[in-house]
């Protein structure tokens, strides 16, 4: 059987295991952006990196690290799933700009400037006032550009996102979110932001997290692919990809860590609804990584040609990483 087209998922955070890695390979995934940390500090981030080093050692027949964009092609040729690591917050660098280069050399390819809240760098999407990019944030953006660490604004507020795009000399991404016109969640993005991402030669990864979708867990594959088609009309075919936000086999304690970190004693419901206090039901057409062929078929049925499907499924992610994750200085 011929190998499935190049397939990359621009965001997952699962309870990593051999079974999960096998599912990725069975689903035809060539590379996955795996969340390394949410609120961990520098020392804790080093431990998370150590855990991944052990996984690469123990499951070397299934996965391999992606530290440079070209490693994705190596993983595909070897029949393995390439793993590139990202941080969903700026906590790994604490208040030390030198940690940007250190973390990049250790394999951190992507970093969000905020996770929902105000950070030392920018403002998150759940704050009532968006203060924009801070003085420290401007320095960090410059340093991330220099070392080839991709700027991700998935959980950031609008002004902060637009300012980051303006300040960055490299493409900026939203690795996992959807258009606001499809579903008005605070985490989803306005047409203005989507247009700015396209203009900076960046990328939007479409989320499959039910709380980011119209009709939640009942969102159909047809509706999802229609969302993609409408977004392509706005952004262009070269600036979209997948960032499913699959969180497989995770306990509720992990959801609490993601939302609460250390800053809140009570469950943070984000948009104020206790209905999202637990994990949502999975989408019937994307229960786990083995269902990625469903997305390929759905895009074909929507009318995308093979070249367009290939871009959405993975080629655009490779091109983005080549533009944004290649260091410009030693």
N, C-alpha and C positions, 0 to 999 in steps of 0.2 A: 504494500500500500504506500502511495506517495505521501510525503510529509505535508501536513496541513500548512497553510500560509502562515507567515511570521505573525506571532500573536504575543502581545505584551499587555499585562495588566498594570496600570499605573498607580494602584494602591490596594494593598491587602494588609490586614493585621489579624492573622489567625493564631490559634493555639498550635504552634508549629510542631509537627510530628512527621514521622516517615509516611504515615497515611496521607497527610495533607500534601506532602511533596509528590507522592505517587499520583494523587488526583490531579495536580498541576500538569504533570507529564502526560497523563491520560487525556487531559483536555486540550493538549497541543500547545500549552504555554511555553514560550521560549524564554521569557523573562518576566519578573514580577518586582515591582517596587514595594518592598516590605518596610512597614513602619518599625523603626528601631526603638524609639522612645516617644513618650508624650510629655511628661513633666520631670523626667529624671535630670539630675544635675550632672556635672562633668564626670565625677567619679562613678556614678551609677551608669552613665552612658558607656564608660569603658567596660563595665561588667556585661552590659548588653552586647557589646562588640565581641567580648570573649565568648559569650554564649553562641553567637553566630559562628565564630571560628570553630567551635566544637561541632556545630551542626554541619558545617562544610566538611569537617574531617570524618564524622560518623556517617554521613549520607553522600559521600563524594561521588557515588554512582548516579545520583539523582539531581544534585544541585551543585552550583559553583558560584563564587563571588563575581560580581560585576563591579569593577573599580574604575574602569574606563569604558566609554561607549563601545569600543571595538570588542569588548569581552562578550557582548551579546551574540555576535556572530560566532565566536568560539564556542559558546554554550550550545548554540543551535547545531553546529557541526558535530559536537560531541554527544548530541542527544540528551543534553541536560537542561535543567531550568536555571537560567541565570538569575541571581538575586542582587538587586541594587537597593541600598539602604537609604532611608530618609528619616528625618526627625519631624514630628508634627508640632514642634514648638522650638523656641530658641534657647530653651533651658540648658542644652548640652554645652553651650559656650559661656553660660553664666554672664558675668560682666567683663569678660576678658576677650578682646578682639583677636589675640593670638590663637585662641582655640579654634577659630574658623579654619585656618590652615592645618592645624593639628588634626582636627576631625576629618577634613577632606583627605588627608594622607592616609588616615586609618580606614577610609572607605565610605564616608558619609557623602553621598552624591547630592542629596536634596535636603533643604531645611525650610520649614515654614517660619515666617517671622512672628506669627502669633498662633495661639490655639484658643479661639473664642474670646479670651479676655485681653485686656491691655497687657502688653509685655514691655520689656526694656527697649524694644525696637519699633513697635507699631501697635495698632489697636485691633482688637478682635471683633467679630461680627455681632456679639451679644452685648457689647457696651452701648450705653445710651448716647454717649458723646464720642465721636471719632476724632481723635487728636492728630491723626496722620503719623507720618514717619518721624521718629525722634532723632535727636542729634547722634546718639549712638547708632541708631538704625541706618542713618546715612553712611556712617563709616563701615558698618557691617555689609551693607549692600555693595559698596566699593570693593571690600575684601572678598566677598563671595564671588563677585565677577572676576577678580584677579586669579583666584585659585581654582575656579571652575566648579563652584557649588551652586546648584540650581535654586533660585528663589521661588518658593511656593507660597501662594496667598489663598489657599483653600479655605481657611478659617478666619480670614481677615475681613475687616470692614471696608466699605467702598472707598472712602477717601484714602485710607492707608494703601489699598491695593493700587489705586490710580497713581498715587505718588511714588510707590515702589516701581511701577512700570516706567514712569517718567525719569526716575533717578538711575535706574539700572541701564548699563550699556549692553547687557545681554538679555536674551528673551526671558520673560517671567512666565510661570505656569500656574494653573489651578489644577492640581493633580486629581481632585475628586470632588466634583460639585456639578450641579445642573443649572440650566437657565431658569431665571426667575419666572419667565413667561410660561414655563411648563408647570411649575409648582412654586408657590410663594413662600418657601421656607427661608428663614434668615440666612441659612448657609448657602442658598442658591444665589446666582449672580445676575446683575442687571445687564441689559443690552449694552449699556455704555461700557461696563467692565469687559464684556465679551469682545466688543469691538476693539478695545484697547489691547487686550491680550493678542488678538490677531494682528494688530498693527505693529506690535513689538516682535512679531515672529515667534510668539509663544504658543502655548497649547492648553486646551481644556480637556481634562479627562472626565468622561461622563460617569457619574456615580450610579450604582445600582442599589444603594442603601434605601430601603423602602420609605423611610421618613423624608427622603429627598425627592420622592416621586409622586406624581398625581395618582390617586387611588391607593397609595401605599403598597402593601404586599399584594394587592390585586391589580397592580399596574400590568398591562399586557405587554408582550414583546412587540406587538405592532405599534402600540402607543410609544414605547421606548424608542423604536427605530424612527417613528415620525418625529419625535423630539430631536433626534440626531439630524434628520434631514432638514428641519427648520433651522437648526443651529448652523449647519453647513451653509445654508443660504445667507446667514448673517456673517459668519466668520471665514468661510472658505474651507475647502476640503483638506488643506494642509495643516490646519490648526486645531484639529480635534482628534481624540483618541479615547481610550477606556481607562477608567480609574474606579473600579467597581466598589471599592470599600468593603469587600468581603471580609467578614470577621467570623470565621468558622470555629466552632467548638470552644468558644470563649465563655467562661463563667460570668455571671452578673458582676462579680467583684472587679473584673477587668473593665466593664462598662463604667462602674463607679470611679475607678482610677482615671479613665479617660475624661470623664466629665468633672469630677470633683478635685482631682489631684490632692494637694495638701491645703488648698485655700478655702475649702468649704466643709462645714460639719454636716450639712444637709445635702440631700440629693439635688444636683443642679439639673433642672428640667429644660434649661435653655429657653424655649419659647413658652414656658409656663404651664405646660400640660403634663399631668402625671400619666397620661396614656402612653408616653414613650419611656416609662421608667425601666422597662426591660428590653431585651432584644426583640426586634420585630420578626414576624413570620418570614421565612425566606421566599423569594420570588419563585414560582413554580418552574420557570424557564432558566433560572440561574441558582440552583440549590447549592452548588459547589463548583470548583474549577473544571470538573468534567463536562459541564454544560456550555463551555465556551463555543463549541460548534453551533449551538442554537443561535448565538449572536451573528455568526457568519451567515447562516441561512436567513435570519431575519433581515439583515441588511440587503442581501440579494433580493429577497422578496419585496422589499421596499423600493427597489429599482436602482440601487447603486451598482455600477459596473465593477468588474473584478479589481481594477486598479484602485478604485475608490475604497472598496472593502479592505484591500490590503493596507491602504494608508490608515484607515480608521482602526483596524485590528492591531497594528503594530509599527508600520513603517514610519508613521509620523513621530512616534516616541523615539525611535532610533535617531531620526534626523534632529529632533529637539535636543537630545543628549549630545549629539555631535556639535550643535551650535552653542550649547550652554554649559556643558560639563567637561570641557577640555581645558586644562589649566593653561593660562597665558604666561605664567611665570613659575620658576622653580620654587 
